[in-house]
Amino acid sequence: MIAQLIPYAVAATLVIATVIDMRTGKIPNWLSYIFFGLFIVLVAVSPDKAAFAWQLGFALGAFAIGLVLYALLGFGAGAVKLLFGAALFMPMEHPFKIIGLMLLTLFVGGLIVNLVRAKFGREDSNWRVLQERVMPMSLPVAATSLISIFWL
């Protein structure tokens, strides 16, 4: 029963992280700890614990890609941590679909953020995404993760 609820807790954590990132421009470290805690619970209640070693390896690969994006393209450090945490729960059977989804959600999210900023943006807004021309990278990470976890 607990294992069936974990994807919903992951989804809630992703949504919370995205909202905080859009509002403040930062993703708190404590949100990353939630992913680790949920992963530990999932491993503890699962009968086949060996399969999770591959999942951890998949997440470490996603983290390595995130570090390259951080170093070369300005991907935020919080989004890298978010990507690693979410990758602990993504289906590792579809890595190319996940990369394609990430690119698609990056472009669609960027378009939506720019349209919303053009319509509602102002310098005295409480939301950083409406104050400045920034793209919260948590948005494509969360969208990709949610689609991957619940659809792929």
C-alpha positions in Angstrom: 0.0 0.0 0.0 2.8 2.4 0.9 4.7 1.7 -2.3 1.6 2.7 -4.3 1.4 6.1 -2.7 5.0 7.0 -3.1 4.6 8.3 -6.7 2.0 10.7 -5.5 4.3 12.0 -2.8 7.0 12.4 -5.4 4.6 14.3 -7.6 3.6 16.6 -4.7 7.3 17.3 -3.9 8.0 18.1 -7.6 5.1 20.6 -7.7 6.1 22.2 -4.4 9.7 22.6 -5.6 8.5 24.1 -8.9 6.2 26.6 -7.2 9.0 27.6 -4.7 11.5 27.9 -7.6 9.1 30.1 -9.6 8.4 32.3 -6.6 11.9 32.7 -5.2 14.3 31.4 -7.8 15.8 28.8 -5.5 15.0 25.2 -4.6 15.6 24.5 -0.9 17.9 21.5 -0.1 15.3 20.0 2.3 13.2 19.1 -0.8 16.0 16.9 -2.1 16.0 15.0 1.2 12.3 14.1 0.7 13.2 12.2 -2.5 15.9 10.2 -0.6 13.5 9.4 2.2 10.8 8.2 -0.2 13.4 6.1 -2.1 14.6 4.5 1.1 11.0 3.7 2.1 10.3 2.3 -1.4 13.4 0.0 -1.2 12.4 -1.0 2.4 8.9 -2.2 1.5 9.9 -3.8 -1.9 10.6 -7.5 -2.0 13.2 -7.2 -4.8 15.8 -4.8 -3.5 18.4 -5.6 -6.1 16.4 -3.8 -8.9 16.8 -0.5 -7.0 20.6 -0.6 -7.5 20.0 -0.1 -11.2 17.5 2.7 -10.4 20.1 4.4 -8.3 22.6 4.0 -11.1 20.1 5.6 -13.5 19.7 8.5 -11.1 23.4 9.0 -10.8 23.6 9.1 -14.6 20.9 11.8 -14.6 22.9 13.6 -12.0 26.0 13.5 -14.1 24.1 14.9 -17.1 22.7 17.6 -14.8 26.2 18.5 -13.7 27.3 18.9 -17.3 24.2 21.1 -18.0 25.1 23.1 -14.9 28.7 23.6 -15.9 28.1 24.3 -19.6 24.6 25.8 -20.0 23.7 27.5 -16.7 21.3 24.8 -15.5 20.5 25.7 -11.9 22.1 23.6 -9.1 18.6 23.2 -7.5 17.3 21.8 -10.7 20.2 19.3 -10.9 19.3 18.1 -7.4 15.6 17.9 -8.4 16.5 15.9 -11.5 18.6 13.5 -9.5 15.8 13.0 -6.9 13.1 12.6 -9.5 15.2 10.1 -11.5 15.1 7.8 -8.5 11.5 7.2 -9.5 11.5 7.5 -13.3 11.2 4.4 -15.5 14.8 3.7 -16.6 13.6 1.6 -19.6 13.0 4.7 -21.6 16.0 7.0 -21.3 15.7 8.5 -24.8 12.0 9.2 -24.4 12.8 11.0 -21.1 15.5 13.1 -22.8 13.1 13.9 -25.6 10.4 14.8 -23.1 12.9 17.1 -21.2 13.7 19.0 -24.4 10.0 19.2 -25.3 9.0 20.5 -21.9 11.9 22.9 -21.9 10.8 24.6 -25.1 7.0 24.4 -24.3 7.7 25.6 -20.7 9.9 28.4 -21.9 7.2 29.5 -24.3 4.5 29.4 -21.6 6.7 31.3 -19.1 7.5 34.0 -21.6 3.8 34.4 -22.6 2.7 34.6 -18.9 5.5 37.1 -18.1 4.5 39.2 -21.1 0.9 39.3 -19.9 1.3 39.5 -16.1 5.0 40.4 -15.5 6.0 43.4 -13.5 9.0 44.5 -11.4 7.1 44.6 -8.1 5.7 41.1 -8.4 6.2 38.6 -5.6 7.1 36.0 -8.1 10.7 36.0 -9.4 9.6 34.4 -12.7 7.3 37.5 -13.3 10.0 40.0 -12.2 12.9 38.9 -14.3 13.6 37.2 -17.6 14.4 33.8 -16.1 13.5 30.3 -17.0 12.9 28.2 -13.8 14.5 24.9 -14.8 12.4 23.1 -12.2 9.5 23.5 -14.6 10.8 21.2 -17.3 12.3 18.8 -14.8 9.0 18.5 -12.9 6.9 18.2 -16.1 9.2 15.5 -17.5 9.3 13.6 -14.3 5.5 13.6 -13.8 4.9 12.5 -17.4 7.6 9.8 -17.0 6.4 8.5 -13.7 2.7 8.4 -14.5 2.7 7.8 -18.3 5.8 5.9 -19.5 
